Amino acid sequence: MVIRSLFLLVYTFFSSYGIAHSDETHLRVVTEHFPPYQFVKNGEVTSGFAYEIVKAALAKAQLHAAIEVLPWARAYEVALKYPNVIIFSIAKTDERAPLFHWLLELGRLDFHMYSSNNNKLININSMAEARKYILVAVRGSYEADKLLSLGFRLDTNLILVNDFAHAWRMVEKGRADAIYASHIPPKVKHSSLYGYKQHPTIYEHRFLHVAASLSTPPSTIAKLQRAFSQVRQAQKNQ
């Protein structure tokens, strides 16, 4: 009986140690196709400014991670709900600020309205004017949240899709009048038959980040913060 109790005690200790160790060292990284920050091909991230930084930081921190490409709404949900999740590239807002650990600022995004040059009648100088048109945005994105907060209504003057490539195709094909976006992705620009018009009167900016889920252990967050800081410093020294 004593031997059995000792065995159970030792087993429980090592099982608990293994779980804790796994929680600290095995991460889940979620992202989407968002050029030029991360490029996805055949369901895998292959390149991009943000991707290279994340990959280098994980190697520096000696942390194991599988990078998953998900629809943005799903990626965001995973990062909100579960520990040990890194998400990139994500715009930081006042609403999102307390929901994540913000590991690294990647760059600034400047948002404008864009429409296809194929439709010369669209002219947007204010959000009030924009609400007269049908806009498209990615489900769960900052852009979608912003438009909803400004009075756009689903299935009335706002269409939500799963990714940015689909959103730009909607504008190109005339299924949506305009898109609220930070930039025209290079592939979209080069493949467009008509090109796009930027409506410069409407403008705001946000900063893009790498973030981690709030329930990630503090020791892992500290390790990641050091690694990202070292990678950024190495870039500056090049």
C-alpha positions as CSV (number, residue, x, y, z in Angstrom):
1,M,0.0,0.0,0.0
2,V,2.9,2.4,0.9
3,I,4.7,1.5,-2.3
4,R,1.6,2.1,-4.4
5,S,1.0,5.5,-2.7
6,L,4.6,6.5,-3.4
7,F,4.3,5.5,-7.0
8,L,1.2,7.6,-7.4
9,L,2.9,10.5,-5.7
10,V,5.9,10.3,-8.0
11,Y,3.7,9.8,-11.1
12,T,1.5,12.8,-10.2
13,F,4.6,15.0,-9.7
14,F,6.2,14.2,-13.0
15,S,2.9,14.4,-14.8
16,S,2.3,17.9,-13.4
17,Y,5.9,18.9,-14.3
18,G,5.4,17.7,-17.8
19,I,2.2,19.6,-18.3
20,A,3.7,22.8,-16.9
21,H,6.8,22.4,-19.0
22,S,4.7,21.8,-22.1
23,D,2.5,24.9,-21.4
24,E,5.7,27.0,-21.2
25,T,7.5,25.7,-24.2
26,H,4.9,24.7,-26.8
27,L,3.2,27.6,-28.4
28,R,0.4,27.8,-31.0
29,V,0.9,30.6,-33.5
30,V,-2.0,31.8,-35.6
31,T,-2.1,34.2,-38.5
32,E,-3.7,35.0,-41.9
33,H,-2.6,36.0,-45.4
34,F,-1.8,39.7,-45.1
35,P,0.9,40.9,-47.5
36,P,3.5,42.2,-47.2
37,Y,3.6,41.2,-43.5
38,Q,2.9,37.6,-44.1
39,F,2.4,35.7,-47.3
40,V,0.5,32.4,-47.4
41,K,0.8,29.8,-50.2
42,N,-1.0,26.5,-50.2
43,G,-2.2,27.0,-46.6
44,E,1.3,27.7,-45.2
45,V,3.1,30.9,-44.3
46,T,6.1,31.1,-46.6
47,S,7.5,34.6,-46.2
48,G,6.9,38.2,-45.1
49,F,8.3,40.8,-42.8
50,A,6.3,39.8,-39.7
51,Y,6.7,36.1,-40.4
52,E,10.5,36.4,-40.4
53,I,10.5,38.3,-37.2
54,V,8.2,35.8,-35.4
55,K,10.3,32.9,-36.7
56,A,13.6,34.5,-35.5
57,A,12.1,35.4,-32.1
58,L,10.8,31.9,-31.5
59,A,14.2,30.4,-32.4
60,K,16.0,32.9,-30.1
61,A,13.7,32.0,-27.2
62,Q,14.1,28.3,-28.0
63,L,10.3,27.8,-28.0
64,H,8.5,25.2,-30.0
65,A,5.6,26.5,-32.2
66,A,3.4,25.4,-35.0
67,I,2.2,28.3,-37.2
68,E,-1.4,27.9,-38.3
69,V,-3.2,29.8,-41.1
70,L,-6.8,30.5,-40.1
71,P,-9.6,32.8,-41.1
72,W,-9.0,36.0,-39.1
73,A,-12.1,35.6,-37.0
74,R,-11.1,32.1,-35.9
75,A,-7.5,33.2,-35.3
76,Y,-8.6,36.0,-33.1
77,E,-11.0,33.8,-31.2
78,V,-8.3,31.2,-30.5
79,A,-5.9,33.9,-29.2
80,L,-8.7,35.3,-26.9
81,K,-9.7,31.9,-25.4
82,Y,-6.5,29.9,-25.0
83,P,-3.1,30.2,-23.3
84,N,0.2,30.0,-25.2
85,V,-1.1,31.5,-28.4
86,I,0.8,34.1,-30.4
87,I,-1.2,36.1,-33.0
88,F,0.2,38.2,-35.8
89,S,-0.3,40.7,-37.4
90,I,-2.9,42.4,-35.3
91,A,-3.9,46.1,-35.0
92,K,-3.8,47.5,-31.5
93,T,-6.9,49.4,-30.4
94,D,-8.2,50.8,-27.1
95,E,-10.7,48.0,-27.0
96,R,-8.1,45.3,-27.7
97,A,-5.3,46.7,-25.5
98,P,-6.3,44.9,-22.2
99,L,-7.1,41.6,-24.0
100,F,-3.5,40.6,-25.0
101,H,0.1,40.8,-24.2
102,W,1.6,43.1,-26.8
103,L,5.0,41.7,-27.7
104,L,6.3,43.9,-30.6
105,E,5.2,46.8,-32.8
106,L,5.6,45.9,-36.4
107,G,4.6,49.1,-38.2
108,R,2.0,51.8,-38.8
109,L,-1.2,51.2,-40.8
110,D,-2.8,54.2,-42.6
111,F,-6.5,53.5,-43.4
112,H,-8.5,54.9,-46.3
113,M,-11.5,54.1,-48.4
114,Y,-10.8,52.4,-51.7
115,S,-13.1,51.8,-54.7
116,S,-12.6,50.3,-58.1
117,N,-11.6,52.7,-61.0
118,N,-14.2,50.8,-63.0
119,N,-16.9,52.8,-61.1
120,K,-16.3,56.5,-61.6
121,L,-19.4,57.5,-59.7
122,I,-18.2,56.6,-56.3
123,N,-16.9,59.6,-54.3
124,I,-16.5,59.3,-50.6
125,N,-15.5,62.3,-48.5
126,S,-17.0,61.4,-45.2
127,M,-18.3,58.3,-43.3
128,A,-21.8,59.7,-43.8
129,E,-21.3,59.4,-47.5
130,A,-19.6,56.0,-47.1
131,R,-22.7,54.6,-45.5
132,K,-24.6,55.2,-48.7
133,Y,-22.5,52.5,-50.4
134,I,-22.0,48.8,-49.8
135,L,-18.6,48.1,-48.1
136,V,-16.8,44.9,-47.6
137,A,-14.6,43.8,-44.7
138,V,-13.0,40.8,-43.2
139,R,-15.0,39.1,-40.4
140,G,-13.5,39.8,-37.0
141,S,-11.0,42.4,-38.3
142,Y,-10.3,45.8,-37.0
143,E,-11.8,47.3,-40.1
144,A,-15.1,45.4,-39.6
145,D,-15.3,46.4,-36.0
146,K,-14.7,50.0,-36.9
147,L,-17.3,50.1,-39.6
148,L,-19.9,48.5,-37.3
149,S,-19.2,51.1,-34.6
150,L,-19.8,53.8,-37.2
151,G,-23.3,52.7,-38.0
152,F,-22.7,50.2,-40.9
153,R,-25.2,47.4,-40.8
154,L,-24.6,43.8,-41.8
155,D,-26.4,42.7,-45.0
156,T,-27.5,46.3,-45.5
157,N,-24.4,48.3,-46.3
158,L,-21.7,45.9,-45.0
159,I,-20.6,42.5,-46.3
160,L,-18.3,40.4,-44.2
161,V,-16.0,37.8,-45.8
162,N,-13.3,35.4,-44.5
163,D,-10.1,37.0,-45.9
164,F,-8.7,40.1,-47.5
165,A,-8.2,38.5,-50.9
166,H,-11.9,37.7,-51.1
167,A,-12.7,41.3,-49.9
168,W,-10.7,42.9,-52.7
169,R,-12.2,40.6,-55.3
170,M,-15.7,41.7,-54.2
171,V,-14.7,45.3,-55.0
172,E,-13.0,44.4,-58.3
173,K,-16.1,42.5,-59.5
174,G,-18.5,45.2,-58.4
175,R,-20.2,43.1,-55.7
176,A,-19.2,45.7,-53.1
177,D,-18.7,49.4,-53.7
178,A,-15.7,50.1,-51.5
179,I,-13.3,48.7,-48.9
180,Y,-11.8,50.3,-45.8
181,A,-8.2,49.2,-45.8
182,S,-4.6,50.1,-44.8
183,H,-3.1,49.4,-48.3
184,I,-3.6,47.7,-51.6
185,P,-1.8,44.3,-51.4
186,P,0.8,44.0,-54.2
187,K,-0.8,41.0,-55.8
188,V,-4.2,42.6,-55.8
189,K,-2.8,45.8,-57.4
190,H,-1.0,43.9,-60.1
191,S,-3.9,41.6,-61.0
192,S,-6.6,44.2,-61.0
193,L,-8.1,45.0,-64.4
194,Y,-9.1,48.5,-63.5
195,G,-7.0,49.6,-60.5
196,Y,-8.3,51.3,-57.4
197,K,-9.0,54.8,-56.3
198,Q,-8.0,56.0,-52.8
199,H,-10.4,58.4,-51.2
200,P,-8.0,60.4,-49.0
201,T,-10.4,62.6,-47.1
202,I,-11.2,59.7,-44.7
203,Y,-8.1,58.7,-42.8
204,E,-6.9,57.3,-39.6
205,H,-3.9,55.2,-38.4
206,R,-3.3,52.2,-36.1
207,F,-0.2,50.3,-35.2
208,L,0.3,46.6,-36.2
209,H,1.7,44.2,-33.6
210,V,2.6,40.7,-32.6
211,A,0.6,39.8,-29.5
212,A,0.1,36.8,-27.1
213,S,-3.0,35.5,-25.4
214,L,-3.6,37.0,-21.9
215,S,-3.6,33.7,-20.1
216,T,-0.1,32.7,-21.3
217,P,2.3,32.1,-18.3
218,P,4.3,35.2,-17.3
219,S,7.6,33.3,-17.7
220,T,6.7,32.6,-21.3
221,I,5.8,36.2,-21.9
222,A,9.0,37.4,-20.4
223,K,11.0,35.0,-22.6
224,L,9.1,36.1,-25.7
225,Q,9.6,39.8,-24.9
226,R,13.3,39.4,-24.5
227,A,13.5,37.4,-27.7
228,F,11.5,40.0,-29.8
229,S,13.6,42.8,-28.3
230,Q,16.8,41.1,-29.2
231,V,15.6,40.4,-32.8
232,R,14.5,44.0,-33.3
233,Q,17.9,45.2,-31.9
234,A,19.8,42.9,-34.3
235,Q,17.8,44.3,-37.2
236,K,18.7,47.9,-36.2
237,N,22.3,47.0,-36.0
238,Q,22.4,45.5,-39.5
